[in-house]
Amino acid sequence: MSSESPTHPGDGAAPQAPSPPTASTPTQSTTTAVLKELLKDAQRTPTTPSLPTRDKGLKAYRAHTDDGMMNGSRYSRTPVSDFFKKFLPTRGPRFNKSKHDTTIDLTPFNVGSKSRKDERACYPILCDFINRAFGEDGDLVCKDVSDWPDKSLIAESKAQQEQPVSTSGYSSERNKAAFSPDTRRVDLATYRLRDEFGKECSTPWVDATLNAGARSQHAARNSFAHAMEALEIKLDGDAWTFDSDGLLPSTERAREIRGQVCDYVAEVMQRQHREFLLTVSIYRTKAYLMHWDRVGTVISEPIDLATEPEQLFKFFFQLRKATDAEHGLDSTATAIVDDADNHPSVVAMKEALAALPDEARVKPYITKAFGGDLWPYYELEVPDRVSPSTSHTFLVRNLSTRTTSPSPTGRGTKGYIAFDLEKKKFCFLKDAWRADADGVHPEIDVYKRFEGLATPIAGIATVSCGGDMHNAVGSKRRVRQETKTQAWLPGYAPRIHTRIVLNEVGIPLRDYQHSFELCSIVFDAFSAHDAAWRKGKVLHRDVSDGNIVIYVDYEHPHKRPRGLLIDWDLCKFEEELSQDSTQKSRSGTWRFLSAALLRFPLKPNEVADDIESFYHLLMLFALRFHRHRKTLEELKGILEMTYDISKYHAGYWIGGITKYEYMETAHLPCRPAGQFGSLLASLAALIKKHYQGLDKELAMYAVPQAITTTSQDDSSGPFDVSQSATDATDDSQDPPPDYAITAADSVIPSAPEPLERPLKTHEQFSIAIWRAVYQEKKNWDLGDKLPYDQFRSIKWDHSLSQGTATADEENSCPL
């Protein structure tokens, strides 16, 4: 799966820009007028680049998350009365203010700018207030969870600490200080005491060991997997009051607060199966009701708690008997919480897992997908391919693939190794929210297009079932699961909840054994990409490390591993490519996007852009897992200034100049030893030839550029290679189909002819990779992959590492 990036296909396609010119060379007379029109529209349609991962620190991640939400106009407001009508359940007893005590002590809330601020003093007051609204017969309870982090997140971050990291040179010692426990938590959370049918629920958030002192009455453990609603209280900054121009505050503190709330919302939506989430944010004596879904956020006008506290009381009163669906939970996902180990579905999965051969390379991944005892099991429904009203059920537990930079909006892609409860086999289940916009294809339709070809395409997974998700309303009516906030966010298309199940269980590409296997797997995926374009007229547009997997048939574990190119939900058909830049965001994952796309944001996607992404994929793995004599500080600089840099200008996020210059000059950020380094140099030479004079052809697609930097190149000596190992890995791979293999020196001429564009087709890249992997396989070093991830060793932010709390998350009670 790809990292969630700016870059969601048709991320709402909003508001529609005029169609850009085609890729042909523009005349000077048309360039200025077209560019002015595109830039004018760009100011109304800002886009966002890839979010920094949480590895770079919560502060950077949260700030960029809020930038994306603000620049993308993802926040909207509505009167409180309309919020109740549109987002809260209306059935059940009507709220009557005279029958309830809606008073609230605002003493600790009503503080001046210079007064001492104690947010924790507000928590018990709010818990009492909200629990009065729920009533003794309500199904919910409000708890203070502000000092007691989620045990599941703590366990995950500790597991990451057990992975080896590089601390100096190429030592594989473990650095226990590299990661701190993930202590993120909301201030208050509501939890279920009883299900919607009145049956008492288990309470995994209860923890008798909490050192809560005077707050013990309301204290509980934060649990992102079980929270129904979340509340954040702030006394030192207003982040949610719209001004007369409809803009939210832009102060540094306001950005921090919004980024923090976005982080929590993204975490809840990643851990649970939801259509939407309701939250409340309070600034002193003002309360804001919020509805979040995969398009954006609708915020109520502020409720003045001094004059109308009954409005906030009413909000929770109307939720006291709400169904799971009315709380935003997905009705097609059923959590298994009570006595899970003895549940028939779990028992069947464990029996199938035990029956897998121990030598199966994928077995540890399947074990991990269902292991542990903290995240709940779920039974997920997935539509039948032929009869969508019929569903199949799959057991899942721990996320197998997920973004490290989650956003509250966008596709929200989640991947699971799943267990098919009918076939009793393991498979892969993908859950996402697709844009319902012209030119955005349901992924299952793309697979159907491939299946309709006369000749099957090797290197593409096969589909078990899938489609759009629906809620059952009554005995016959089915309503598609889709977002609502687009009604408040002009220009954004709705997003539709979809699932697809693939028969093959893949191993993450990052777990390749050595560079020979990496390049052979990538060659398989490249060949699939080639065939998809030539035969199916489909361009993938999101080539990245998460979208290629290693497939080893666990029923035949001794067969050669194969590469599969997955995640086709960002693809375009050939006839649609010229319309690419009419969408609100660039398709793809930022680090892997071509330099041309990043520097010329109005440029349509082309085959050459995807081909270049394969090079960036290999280079990033070279930087990450191979010897290159770069210090960690130099490695950090390469990532920051070549692959991650972005600048917001005229409504578009633009990449740095360094990446483009490297493509023009065939400069390698690093050159690993041996055949791997030689292959990278050969591919870089092809890209250099392609980029000759390209900037002049693409000039009309540019906006002003302002970022420049440079990096250094280095290399190291060769290593020995075992012939028997390469022979054992290959099983008579044929040359690339449809391409003639000629002498090596004809692939990259020493004096390239001007304006030749080698990346317009796959041919030269395909020949270069094939020759390196299969014709010169004896030159590979099968011990060249380091036993640790050098990216994890980089110190991005010493004050805010992945799990370190922000200022208002510090001073927590013992874990």
C-alpha positions, 0 to 999 in steps of 0.5 A: 500500500502506498503512503497516504500522500497529497496525492490522492487520485481525484482528491475531490477534483475540486473546484474544476480547473480548465483542461490543461494543454496536451503534452505536445510542445506549446507555441509561445503565443498560447503559453502565456494565456494558458498559464495565467488561466491555470495559475488563476485557478490554482489559487482557488485549488491548492494542493498538498504534498506528502505529509512528513511521517511521524518518524520526523516528529509529531510537531512537523507531522502535525504542522504539515497536517494542518497546512494540508487541511487549511490550504485545501479548504477542508474546514467549514462551519455551520450553525449549531441548529443545522449541525444537530439536524444533519449529524445527530440522531433524531429518534428517541425522546426529545430534549427538554431543557426544563427536565435536566440540570444543564448547569456547569461550573466555568471557574477553571475555564474562564481564565484570562491571558495572564491567568494560571491555566489548569486544563486538568481542573476542567476535566472532572467538571466536564465528565460530570456534565456529560455523564448527566446528559447520558443519564443512568439509563444511557449506554455511554460514559465519559472518562478522563483519559488525558494522563493514561496513554493507549497500551496498544500504541505503547506496545507498538512503539516498544516493538519498534525499539526492538528493531536494530538501528544504526547509531554510528558507522555500520554498527547494528547495535540496538539504540534503545533511545531511538524511540520513546513510547507512543504516549499520545492521548486525547483529554476526554473520551466517551465509551460504551457501557452497553451495546445498542441492544442494551447488553453490557459491553466489555470495558478494555479501557478500565484499568484498576492500576491507574495512579489517578489520585483525586481524579480516580472517579473519572479516570480511564485508559485512553483507547483509540480502538474503543473511543466513541467520541473524543474531546479536547480542551484548551485554555491557551489558544483559540484554533476554531473561531472563523473570522469574517472572511471564513478563515480560521486563526493562523497563529502558531498555537492555533496550528499546533492545536488543530494539528494535534486534533487532526492527529487524534482523529486520524488515529481513531479512524485508522484503528477503528472501522468508521464512516465518520467521527464526532468530536468536541473542542473547547476553548475556555467557555466556547465549545465547537461540535465537529463532524469529520469524514474522509472529505473534510470537517464541518465545525459548528458555530461556537456554543457559549457555555456561559449563556447556553450550556444546554446546547452542549448538554443536548449534543451528548443527550442525543447520543445517549441511546445512539446506534453504532452507525449513528456514532459513525461506526461501520455497520459492515465491521463487527468487533470480536471483543468478548472471549475472542480466543474461543470465538469460532472465527478465531479458532478456525484462523489459528488452525489454518495458521498452524497448518502452514509449513514452517518454512513458508516465508510468509508465515511470520507475517501472517502470525504477526497480523493476528498476534498480540492481545491488544487490538480487537479482531474484526469480521469484515463484510466484502461484496461478491463480485457478481452479486454485490448484495451478497457478501463474504466475511473475512477475519482481520486484526492488526494492520499489515500496511498503513500509512506512517503519515495518516491524515483525517482526509483522503483515501484512508487506505488500510491493508490487512492480511485476512482470513477467508472464513468460507475458503479457510485461506489467508488473503489480503484485504484492502479498505479505502475511500475512493473519490466519486469523480469522473476519471477515478475508477473503482479498483475492482473495475481496473482488475476486471479490465485486466481480466478481459485481456486476451492474455493475462498479465503476469505480476498483477494480483488476482481478485477474490471479491470486492466493491463498494460498501453499503448499509442495510436500511430496513429489510430490503433497502441498501444505502451506499457508504459515502461521506457527507462533508462535501455538501459544505466544501464546494468542489469536493466530490464525495468519497465512497467506502470500498473494499477489495480482497486479493488472493495473494498474500505479499511480503513487504518489498522492504523485506527483500533479502539482498539487492539481487532479489530487490531488483528481480522483484522490481523487474517483475513489477516493471514488466507488469506495469509495461504490459498494463500500459501496452495491452490494457492502456492503464497507467498506474501513477503511484509506483512506490515502495508500498505498491510492490510486494514479494509474493511467495506461494506458501503452498509451494515455498521453494518457487522463486519469489515473484513481484506483484504490482498492486494498488491500482486505485490511482490509475488512469486510462490512456485517454484520460491522462491529459485531464490529470491536472484538472484534479485537486492534487497530484497523484502518487507518493511524493518521494517517488514522483518524477522530478518533472511532475514535482517541478512542473505541477501543471504537467499531465502524468505520462508513462515516463513519470511512472518509469522514473518512479521505479528508479527513485524506488531503487535509489531510496532502498539503496540509501536506506539499506545499503552501504554508501559511506554517507553519514546520518546527517548527510543522509538526512540532508539528501532526504530533506533536500532531494526527496521531501522538500516542497514549497507552496506557491500559487496554489500548488506544492512544488518539489525542489530543484535538486531532484530535477538537476540530478535527473538532468546530470545522472548524479547519484545521491549514493552509489552502492557497490557492485552490480546494484550500483552499476544498474542505478548508474545505467538507469540514471544515464537513461533518465539524463538522456530523457531530460535533455532539453525537457525543461523547455518543452515543459515550460508552460506547465511551470509556476515560479521556482525558488528552491535550490540545493546540492548533494554529494556523490560517493561510492564504495568497493565491490563485494563477492557474490555466490553463483549458486545463490543467484542460480537458486533464486532464478528459474530461467527468466526469459528476456523482456517480452517484445524487446530485442536484446542487443549489445550492452553498449547500445543501450546507453550510447556514449554520445546520445542524440538530442531530444531522444526520450528513452522513457517514452516507452518501457523498452530501454529501462526494461532491457537495462534491468533485465540485463543486470539481473539475469544476464549479469547475475554472477556479479551480484553481492548476496550479502549487501543488504544491511540488517537495519534501516538507516532511515530509522537512525536519523534524528529528525527532531530531538524534542519530538520523536515519534512517541514523545508527547507535545507540551500539553501531553507531558507530565502524565501519570505512570504508564 
